[in-house]
Amino acid sequence: LFPLSTFSLGNDTFHCSGSQVTLSGPSFGSSFLWSNGNTLATNNVSGTGNYWLKVHDANGCESVDTMSIFHVQVNPSLNLPTAVQHCVGESSVLTGPSGNLIYFWSDSSNTQSITVKSANTYLLMVTDSLGCNSIDSVVVLENPLPVFDFGADVDGCLESNSQIQINGPLSMTTYNWSTMETSQNISFCTKSGLCPNVLGIGSSLLWLQVTDVNGCVYSDTTTVTIRSNPKVDLGTDTVLCSDEIVMFNFSVDSIYNSITWNGTATGPMFTSNDFGQIWVEVIDTFGCIASDSVNIDSASVPYFSLGRDTTIYPGAASLILD
């Protein structure tokens, strides 16, 4: 008689959904027959049930063992969003499922929720009390801010017939101006009746906050300064005799770029012996303009005669000139 060899397939067990249990026969076996018809030394099985193995050794003796898979544990539910997005400078909160779970994020965090700022793909593995796990990923997108720049501050002149227009960036979903207006562009005037927004002398801080299609917000400011016009006064109309010359010489109350007389002559001094209108236009360094004019009329030179030359002798009567 040959001794009967024995073996064990191990304890009854469970497995996680989507996985298998690998059962192995003994090393002394020369032939194997599993309950599912497999004849290899190892057998991958899944699902609940009893699994047996018949083994024949080199002497032809048969040994049998049986084990049971008594439970298939459903993996923990994990369903992260495909993608989340936030604006530059902001953050997103990523949250795993609740329950008696162990959390492991790809950034090495082990909490249910994490706060992230950088654009990246984040993975989460959750493991339940039986060791079954699920893995999912989420893409975090970082949207750029709708950056814009008003550029240099704006200057305007008092009582100008021109409007000052401030332009916001194109294609925003909302515009919120410090003036409470919500259009892309706004206009200002320095003369009543030209537009609703009338500015007086001085500086005004103006800001605009915009929101783009991604919900990202940006703002910028500019200063609008309204300046007084240079003052020019040529005086009242006057009358000149035909042999007289009129001279104008004045200084303006701000630094000026140009002074033009009658469209040709330049400089603060002007002389003329012509009759008619004389006008001057002054433009200061801010582009503000002032002008004035005066009319010069002619006067006739009076003519008179004292008569012919004469001789007066001593003792003669007095000579009257009239």
VOGU-3710 file (C-alpha; in Angstrom, 3 decimals, decimal comma):
1> lfplstfslg> 0,000/0,000/0,000  1,129/3,545/-0,806  0,608/6,326/1,727  -2,200/8,743/0,799  -1,007/12,297/0,311  -3,266/15,106/1,448  -3,514/18,801/0,564  -5,660/21,843/1,304  -7,119/24,476/-1,043  -7,194/26,890/1,873
11> ndtfhcsgsq> -9,903/28,452/3,932  -13,238/29,471/2,572  -12,976/33,060/1,378  -14,544/35,956/-0,548  -13,374/38,191/-3,318  -14,083/41,692/-4,597  -16,239/42,227/-7,645  -14,235/42,229/-10,834  -11,443/40,106/-9,344  -10,702/36,346/-9,139
21> vtlsgpsfgs> -9,394/33,857/-6,599  -6,448/31,726/-7,694  -6,590/28,159/-6,331  -3,457/25,985/-6,486  -3,095/22,211/-6,377  -0,329/20,422/-4,455  3,164/19,943/-5,815  2,947/16,150/-5,591  0,081/15,888/-8,041  0,644/14,286/-11,382
31> sflwsngntl> -2,883/15,001/-12,674  -5,565/17,475/-11,698  -9,284/17,758/-12,207  -11,208/20,794/-10,974  -14,922/21,029/-10,461  -15,185/23,406/-13,415  -13,338/20,940/-15,704  -9,957/22,659/-15,561  -7,042/20,169/-15,577  -4,215/22,579/-14,757
41> atnnvsgtgn> -2,446/22,809/-11,423  -3,931/26,257/-10,822  -7,431/27,501/-11,353  -8,766/31,091/-11,401  -12,329/31,182/-10,136  -14,885/33,891/-9,369  -18,389/34,015/-7,993  -19,864/32,298/-4,956  -19,932/28,498/-4,772  -17,996/25,358/-3,806
51> ywlkvhdang> -14,841/24,484/-5,720  -13,177/21,017/-5,449  -9,990/19,492/-6,810  -9,141/15,823/-7,392  -5,424/15,077/-7,489  -3,630/11,862/-8,472  -0,079/11,424/-7,321  2,674/9,465/-9,030  1,374/6,240/-7,536  -2,135/6,861/-8,850
61> cesvdtmsif> -3,544/7,587/-5,428  -6,352/10,165/-5,405  -6,807/13,025/-2,927  -9,711/15,512/-2,849  -10,290/18,883/-1,180  -13,026/21,453/-1,371  -13,215/25,192/-0,575  -16,010/27,713/-0,821  -16,287/31,303/-2,035  -19,071/32,492/0,193
71> hvqvnpslnl> -19,305/36,188/-0,784  -18,510/38,584/-3,587  -17,998/42,051/-2,172  -19,241/44,892/-4,373  -16,520/47,507/-4,797  -17,261/50,891/-3,205  -19,113/53,285/-5,474  -16,867/56,025/-6,840  -18,004/58,440/-9,517  -15,938/61,597/-9,722
81> ptavqhcvge> -16,919/64,217/-12,327  -15,064/64,012/-15,607  -13,721/67,547/-15,218  -14,031/70,601/-13,012  -12,757/74,078/-13,710  -11,901/77,238/-11,863  -10,277/80,574/-12,625  -6,638/81,448/-12,058  -6,129/82,289/-8,397  -9,127/80,244/-7,285
91> ssvltgpsgn> -9,450/76,591/-6,256  -11,727/73,563/-6,633  -12,844/71,098/-3,967  -12,747/67,428/-5,001  -14,849/65,072/-2,863  -14,937/61,294/-2,697  -17,894/59,139/-1,581  -18,850/59,024/2,078  -18,769/55,894/4,223  -16,354/53,699/6,158
101> liyfwsdssn> -13,648/54,073/3,541  -9,951/54,710/3,279  -9,047/57,506/0,838  -5,835/57,915/-1,106  -5,440/60,760/-3,601  -2,680/61,064/-6,169  -1,297/64,073/-4,241  -0,896/61,733/-1,228  -3,833/63,245/0,671  -5,935/60,765/2,664
111> tqsitvksan> -9,043/62,824/3,394  -12,459/62,529/1,779  -12,134/66,001/0,188  -9,128/67,920/-1,079  -8,737/71,510/-2,281  -6,666/71,946/-5,444  -5,454/74,990/-7,372  -3,199/73,597/-10,092  -4,493/72,259/-13,381  -3,879/68,508/-13,424
121> tyllmvtdsl> -5,475/65,063/-13,454  -6,210/63,860/-9,920  -6,772/60,188/-9,052  -8,607/58,810/-6,025  -8,585/55,254/-4,720  -11,119/54,329/-2,035  -10,877/51,077/-0,070  -13,618/49,543/2,076  -13,306/47,515/5,279  -12,838/44,250/3,330
131> gcnsidsvvv> -10,014/45,695/1,227  -12,036/46,128/-1,954  -11,248/49,315/-3,802  -12,290/51,540/-6,676  -10,259/54,088/-8,619  -11,470/57,127/-10,542  -9,945/60,332/-11,885  -10,981/63,928/-12,470  -9,390/66,581/-14,704  -8,992/70,019/-13,121
141> lenplpvfdf> -8,887/72,901/-15,615  -7,599/76,374/-14,743  -9,215/79,074/-16,870  -7,278/82,296/-17,520  -8,625/85,592/-16,244  -10,103/87,991/-18,833  -7,222/90,422/-18,385  -7,560/93,845/-20,000  -5,858/97,209/-19,581  -7,379/100,660/-19,980
151> gadvdgcles> -3,918/102,002/-20,708  -2,929/105,552/-19,867  -5,239/107,791/-17,866  -7,545/110,041/-19,872  -7,496/113,849/-20,106  -10,324/116,058/-21,340  -11,060/119,753/-21,681  -13,923/121,648/-20,106  -16,809/122,666/-22,366  -15,495/120,558/-25,213
161> nsqiqingpl> -17,831/119,511/-27,998  -16,141/116,111/-28,124  -17,116/113,074/-26,038  -14,684/110,977/-24,027  -15,300/107,271/-24,666  -13,897/104,529/-22,441  -13,956/101,085/-24,045  -14,252/97,775/-22,206  -12,925/94,461/-23,603  -14,868/92,532/-26,229
171> smttynwstm> -17,034/89,428/-25,767  -17,623/89,528/-22,010  -20,851/88,191/-20,506  -21,234/91,058/-18,005  -19,895/94,597/-17,628  -20,215/96,471/-14,336  -18,949/100,067/-14,339  -18,477/102,250/-11,284  -21,116/104,497/-12,868  -23,662/101,619/-12,539
181> etsqnisfct> -23,789/101,213/-16,312  -23,664/97,726/-17,846  -22,694/98,369/-21,478  -19,317/97,512/-22,979  -18,383/101,157/-23,554  -19,359/104,365/-21,779  -19,055/108,037/-22,765  -18,493/111,250/-20,833  -19,010/114,878/-21,774  -17,693/118,113/-20,360
191> ksglcpnvlg> -20,522/120,182/-21,776  -24,119/119,893/-20,651  -26,606/118,470/-23,123  -24,203/116,332/-25,131  -24,587/113,111/-23,119  -25,923/111,911/-19,748  -22,532/111,667/-18,001  -21,216/115,204/-17,578  -17,891/115,772/-15,813  -16,593/119,009/-14,333
201> igssllwlqv> -13,054/120,156/-13,625  -11,083/117,621/-11,582  -10,167/113,917/-11,562  -12,600/110,987/-11,375  -11,578/107,383/-10,686  -13,381/104,976/-13,008  -13,399/101,172/-12,714  -14,859/98,315/-14,705  -15,411/94,707/-13,610  -16,050/92,113/-16,327
211> tdvngcvysd> -17,057/88,450/-16,285  -16,249/86,064/-19,141  -18,024/82,922/-20,377  -16,153/80,800/-17,810  -17,311/82,978/-14,928  -13,841/84,440/-14,397  -13,757/88,028/-13,171  -11,240/90,832/-13,755  -11,250/94,579/-13,208  -9,183/97,627/-14,089
221> tttvtirsnp> -9,262/101,305/-13,232  -8,468/104,533/-15,008  -8,542/108,188/-14,028  -10,415/110,737/-16,129  -9,146/114,283/-15,575  -11,031/117,302/-16,908  -8,922/120,437/-17,225  -9,853/124,078/-17,602  -9,187/125,743/-20,917  -6,462/128,381/-21,239
231> kvdlgtdtvl> -7,723/131,946/-20,843  -7,322/134,405/-23,688  -8,647/138,012/-23,745  -7,757/140,439/-26,524  -9,835/143,199/-24,978  -12,566/145,257/-26,600  -12,866/146,361/-30,207  -10,862/149,472/-30,961  -10,326/152,211/-33,553  -6,973/153,073/-35,094
241> csdeivmfnf> -5,833/155,891/-37,254  -4,402/154,902/-40,587  -0,824/155,515/-39,462  -1,065/153,659/-36,139  0,017/150,109/-35,228  -1,799/147,821/-32,805  0,213/145,468/-30,568  -1,007/142,462/-28,555  1,205/140,860/-25,964  -0,164/138,466/-23,372
251> svdsiynsit> 0,711/135,381/-21,369  -1,577/132,399/-20,819  -2,198/130,773/-17,451  -0,832/127,344/-18,496  2,011/126,021/-20,564  0,937/126,090/-24,174  1,910/124,165/-27,256  0,938/126,811/-29,782  -0,443/130,326/-30,209  -1,676/131,179/-33,685
261> wngtatgpmf> -2,734/134,642/-34,891  -5,001/135,020/-37,890  -4,075/131,471/-38,947  -0,439/132,257/-39,738  1,665/134,124/-37,161  2,711/132,372/-33,947  3,910/133,399/-30,486  2,447/135,469/-27,637  3,136/138,829/-29,361  1,390/140,152/-32,449
271> tsndfgqiwv> 1,492/143,549/-34,174  -0,598/144,779/-37,082  -1,499/147,954/-38,921  -4,350/146,255/-40,776  -7,989/146,885/-40,075  -10,607/144,193/-39,615  -10,756/141,208/-37,322  -7,776/139,875/-35,469  -8,153/136,472/-33,798  -5,942/134,181/-31,799
281> evidtfgcia> -6,154/130,454/-30,952  -4,232/128,952/-28,031  -3,639/125,191/-27,511  -2,118/124,070/-24,214  -0,076/120,932/-23,476  -3,241/118,947/-22,718  -4,792/119,844/-26,080  -7,316/122,259/-24,580  -8,185/125,148/-26,886  -9,196/128,750/-26,305
291> sdsvnidsas> -9,709/131,589/-28,765  -10,696/135,238/-28,901  -11,029/137,958/-31,505  -11,180/141,709/-31,710  -12,264/144,100/-34,455  -10,012/146,977/-35,503  -11,830/149,865/-37,202  -10,162/152,751/-39,037  -10,519/156,447/-38,268  -9,813/159,340/-40,678
301> vpyfslgrdt> -6,945/161,714/-39,816  -8,478/165,221/-39,374  -7,210/167,854/-41,893  -6,844/171,508/-41,166  -4,747/174,542/-42,401  -3,365/177,601/-40,597  -3,137/179,506/-43,892  -0,175/180,899/-45,724  3,047/181,894/-44,030  3,110/185,595/-43,009
311> tiypgaasli> 5,411/188,222/-41,468  4,647/190,203/-38,322  6,460/193,510/-37,773  7,109/195,151/-34,436  4,172/197,217/-33,307  1,806/195,469/-35,646  -1,519/194,167/-34,500  -1,693/190,607/-33,098  -2,110/187,672/-35,506  -4,846/185,248/-34,601
321> ld> -4,626/181,620/-35,820  -7,805/179,558/-35,896
//
